[in-house]
C-alpha cells in the first residue's frame, strides 16, 4: 500500500491584502521544502499532497498552522510549542488585519526563538516524523 503525506496549511487572509502578502512567505517556504523532498519521498513510495485552508479573517489564533497527516507540527516535534503572542503583523496598528484592538496571533517557539513563519527545517523534520508514525 502506498503511503501518503498530506500537509495542510491553515491561514487567514482571504479578504485582507496585507495579510495575504505576509502569509505568502510561509507558502513559499512550504512550496520550496516540498519541491526538495517530494521527489525523494515519491521514490520511496510516498505521495505528497498539500492542502491550503483559508480561515475566516477573524481567526488569527488558528492561522499559520501546519498539519502533517492531520497532526499539528508542534505535536510532532519535541521542543516545539504553539503559543499566542501579540499580533505584530505589518498591517497592525490597532490590528487592521482582524479589526481588533489587541489580537493574539499564533507563534511557534523553538530553541528559545519565536517564529511567526514556520522555519524550513521544522517543516522537513515534521514531514519525516509524520511518516515515521504510520
C-alpha positions as CSV (number, residue, x, y, z in Angstrom):
1,X,0.0,0.0,0.0
2,X,1.3,3.4,-1.0
3,X,1.9,5.9,1.8
4,X,0.6,9.4,1.6
5,X,1.8,12.6,3.2
6,X,-0.9,15.3,3.4
7,X,0.3,18.7,4.5
8,X,-2.4,21.1,5.4
9,X,-1.5,24.8,5.7
10,X,-4.1,26.9,7.6
11,X,-4.0,30.7,7.4
12,X,-6.3,33.7,7.3
13,X,-6.1,36.3,4.6
14,X,-8.8,35.8,2.0
15,X,-10.1,39.4,2.3
16,X,-7.1,41.2,3.7
17,X,-4.5,42.2,1.1
18,X,-1.6,42.9,3.5
19,X,-2.1,39.6,5.4
20,X,-2.2,37.6,2.2
21,X,1.2,39.1,1.3
22,X,2.7,38.3,4.7
23,X,1.4,34.7,4.7
24,X,2.9,34.2,1.2
25,X,6.3,33.8,2.9
26,X,5.1,30.6,4.7
27,X,3.5,29.4,1.5
28,X,6.7,30.0,-0.5
29,X,8.8,28.3,2.2
30,X,6.4,25.3,2.3
31,X,6.5,25.0,-1.5
32,X,10.3,25.2,-1.6
33,X,10.6,22.5,1.1
34,X,8.1,20.3,-0.7
35,X,9.9,20.7,-4.0
36,X,13.1,19.4,-2.3
37,X,11.5,16.4,-0.6
38,X,8.7,15.4,-2.9
39,X,10.9,13.6,-5.4
40,X,12.8,11.7,-2.7
41,X,9.6,10.7,-1.0
42,X,7.9,9.6,-4.2
43,X,11.0,7.4,-4.9
44,X,10.3,5.8,-1.5
45,X,6.6,5.2,-2.5
46,X,5.2,8.2,-0.6
47,X,2.8,10.5,-2.4
48,X,2.8,14.1,-1.2
49,X,-0.2,16.4,-1.3
50,X,-0.6,19.9,0.0
51,X,-4.0,21.4,1.1
52,X,-4.4,25.1,1.7
53,X,-7.2,26.0,4.1
54,X,-8.1,29.7,4.3
55,X,-9.6,30.5,7.7
56,X,-12.1,33.4,8.4
57,X,-10.3,36.7,8.8
58,X,-11.4,36.8,12.4
59,X,-9.5,33.7,13.4
60,X,-5.8,34.8,13.7
61,X,-5.1,32.5,16.6
62,X,-5.6,29.4,14.4
63,X,-3.7,30.8,11.5
64,X,-0.2,29.9,10.2
65,X,-0.6,26.3,11.3
66,X,0.7,23.2,9.5
67,X,-0.7,19.8,9.9
68,X,1.1,16.7,8.7
69,X,-1.4,13.8,8.1
70,X,-3.7,15.7,10.5
71,X,-1.2,16.2,13.2
72,X,0.0,19.8,14.1
73,X,3.7,20.4,13.8
74,X,4.0,21.2,17.5
75,X,2.7,17.7,18.3
76,X,5.2,16.0,16.0
77,X,8.4,17.7,17.2
78,X,9.8,17.7,20.6
79,X,10.7,21.2,21.9
80,X,8.2,23.0,19.6
81,X,5.4,24.8,21.3
82,X,2.5,26.8,19.8
83,X,1.9,30.0,21.7
84,X,-0.1,33.1,21.2
85,X,1.7,36.4,21.1
86,X,0.6,40.0,20.5
87,X,0.0,40.5,16.8
88,X,3.0,42.0,15.1
89,X,2.0,41.8,11.5
90,X,2.9,44.8,9.4
91,X,-0.7,45.8,8.9
92,X,-1.3,46.2,12.7
93,X,-1.5,49.5,14.4
94,X,-4.8,48.6,16.1
95,X,-4.8,45.3,14.2
96,X,-6.3,46.2,10.9
97,X,-5.9,42.6,9.9
98,X,-8.7,41.3,12.1
99,X,-10.2,44.6,13.4
100,X,-9.3,44.0,17.0
101,X,-7.6,46.5,19.3
102,X,-5.3,43.7,20.8
103,X,-5.1,40.4,19.0
104,X,-3.0,37.4,19.7
105,X,-1.6,35.5,16.7
106,X,-0.2,32.0,16.6
107,X,3.5,31.7,17.0
108,X,5.8,28.7,17.3
109,X,8.5,28.7,20.0
110,X,11.5,26.5,19.3
111,X,15.0,26.6,20.7
112,X,14.5,29.8,22.5
113,X,13.1,31.7,19.5
114,X,9.6,32.7,18.5
115,X,8.6,32.2,14.8
116,X,5.5,33.6,13.1
117,X,6.6,32.0,9.9
118,X,7.4,28.3,10.2
119,X,11.1,27.6,9.5
120,X,12.0,25.2,6.7
121,X,14.0,22.8,8.9
122,X,10.9,22.3,11.1
123,X,8.7,21.6,8.0
124,X,11.2,18.9,6.8
125,X,11.6,17.3,10.2
126,X,7.8,17.3,10.9
127,X,7.2,15.6,7.5
128,X,9.7,12.9,8.3
129,X,8.2,12.4,11.8
130,X,4.7,12.2,10.4
131,X,5.7,9.4,8.1
132,X,7.5,7.5,10.9
133,X,4.3,7.5,12.9
134,X,2.4,5.4,10.3
